[in-house]
Amino acid sequence: MLRHQYLTQKTTPTAIMARHIAAAQELGTTLNAFTQVLDATAMREAHASTMRYRMGQPLSALDGIPVSVKDLLHVAGTPTGAGSRAYSSAVQDRDAALVTQLRQAGAIIMGKTNLLEFAFGLVHPALGPVHNPWDLTLTMGGSSSGAAAAVAAGIGVVAVGTDTAGSIRNPAALGGVVGFKPSYGFYSPEGLIPLSPSLDHLGWIAPTVADIRTVTETLGLVPRDPGDRPHVVVADLGFTQPDVRDLTQRLVTAMSAIADVQDGFVFAWDQANAAALVLITAEAYAVHRDWLRTRWANYSVGTRARLLAGSRITTAEYLRARQVRAWLQAEWLRRTVDWDFVVLPTLPSVAQPESRTGDEELASATLYTSTFALLGLPAISVPSGLTPANRPAGLQIVGRPGHDAELLAFAAQVEAIRGPLPRPPHYAYIID
């Protein structure tokens, strides 16, 4: 991150923040990545951070680091938009719990990022889609689309996102950056507008695994080594687009230099995805039931339709989905007892044109990710490379429950053997 430059006085938080704010207001507008740029408060906090470094008293490795927050979490002094016109426009008087942790470490909240409506629906027409820094005509997926686009474009060092079925990992893969969903319950959901409380995860999007390790370890994660030559199994999934499959296989082959790798892991993916869909849809409707009665016209048509589908799920169907999840959790532990990590593509394809993005495409985007949100497992998407069409793809690495530190350490090794990647055409060169 920027700590070394700050400590050696090569630059200051004030100077860096001014550049990030300018990039958010210019390139960020082109990408439609931000709903709010908090320029005044961010600059005040940057000046305070600069003074702490001058006195040799930085609060942590995150002091003076620009961070963006998905506009689904409360940030004091700003309204929370949730990607909709149906949520209250009231200015929040308290930070979400994770935002509080970041502020206590000296990180600076520079803006709030755009998202799919309530992290569940489609793009609200009043806000518009987020554009991909690799090609402005391509989708960024969702729901943490603005967070991933900002990081991919070099705006903000790290972004806070949420992931209920893949909403951190998928846009990270489409943007060629790293997306980490910790184990379920790793961070408090206080101050988060829920989508599906039993599956919602808070996590991170950043340029590198090292950046995510700095954030998580500063906020309390104890670093651990994955051990000598961990055991890795590759999931057998036949839906992957050929260019994504080629990149996956190339990186898996290289991975054999640092791990014992075996192919052919099969799981009850269809059952897991079906159970996740029932739980998310039913819980989302429960969250929005009263708002739908009073704010009906403020939702987009597509989001209303998705939410109303939850009203048709019976109590018996919901309880059955919970039973299936419990069985799958036990089955996963039984099937993976000999393996440290499971690897598979993050998405079956690369970013598609925005004009093709609809319910079918959004549903297929969670094929390889929703299982791990359902089971509460730590999972990370690391760029696997660029296709011949210059579009990034992601490799997903899944760890044992509660072994987040080992997963991050192994992901860093995988990132190292992959080597550096070029930056997208739409990129803000803050410190180059």
C-alpha positions, 0 to 999 in steps of 0.5 A: 500500500502507501505506508512506505511512501508516507513513512519516508515522506515521498508523498503525503496522505493529503497529496494522495487523497487529492489525486484520488478525489480528482480521479473519482470525480473525473474517471469515476464519473465516466465509469459511473462508479460512485454515488457520492464522492466525499471530497470535503470530509476526506480531505480533512481526514487526509490532512489529519493523517498527514500530521500524524505521519509528520509526528511519527504517530500513524495509527496503523498500516491503513492510516491515510489509505483511501477506501471506498464503501459500497453504498449499502453500508451506512457512513455517518454524515451521508445518506445511504442510497442502496442503488435505489430510489426506494430507501430513505434519503435521510443522512445517517448519524452513525457509521456501519461497524466495519466503517468504524473499524476502518476509521479507527485504523486511520483509513479514509472513506473517500466515497460510496460506490454504485451497485445493483438495486439493493444488491439484488435487482437489476440496475435502477434506471435512475442511477444507470450501469457501472462501466468496465474500465477494460471496455466501457461497453462491457458490464461490471456484473454485480452487485458490488460493481462500482467498488470493483470498477473503482479499484480496477481503475486505480481509484481508492486503494481498497473497497468494501463490498458485500457478497451474498451469492458472488457479489464481490467475487464476480465483479472483481473477476470481470474487472481483473482485480482481487475479491475476497469473501471471508467466512460467514460472520467474519465482520459484523453486519451492523449498519448494513442494509441486509439482502439475505441475512443468513448469507450476507458477507462483508468483504474486500476488493483490492488490486492485489492479495497483499493489499487485502492481507494488509487490511484484514491483518490490520483489522485483526486477522492473525496471519498463518502460512498454508503449510508446505505444498498444500493439497489442492483439488480442481472442481470439474465444471463443464460450463466454462467458456473455452478462453476462461477454461484455458486461463484456468488450466494454465494457472492450475498447471503453474500451481503444481510448483507450489501445491499437490494438485488433483483434478475432478472434484464433483459436488452437488452444485445444482442443489446448492444453487437452488437452496441459495436461491430459495433462501435469498429470495425468501429473506429478501422479500421479508426485508422489503415487504413493508417497503414494497407496500409504501414505496412501490413506485420507487423500485425498478420494475425488475427488482420488484419482480425479483422481490415479489417472487419471495412472497410465493415461497412457502414456509415449508420450502424455506425450511427445506432449503435450510435443511439442504444447506445443513446437509451440504455443509456436512457433505462438503466437510466430508468430501474435502477432508483431504484437501486444503483448497478447492479451485475453480473459475470465478465465472464461466465467461468474461464480461459481456456487453451491457446490452445483454445483461438481464435476469438470465445472465445475472443468474448464470453469474452465480453458478460458481460462487453462490455455493460458497456463500451458502456454505459460509466458506472463505473464497477469493477471486484472483485474476487468472489472466487476460483472454485474447480479446483482452478481457480478464478472467478470475480463478476462485480459491476456496478454503476450509471454514474459518481458515481465512488467513491460510487462504489469503496466504495461498492466494498470494502465492498463486498471484505470484506464480501468475505474474503481473498483469497490465492495467486497463485502458481506463486507469488513473495513474495516481502515483506512477 
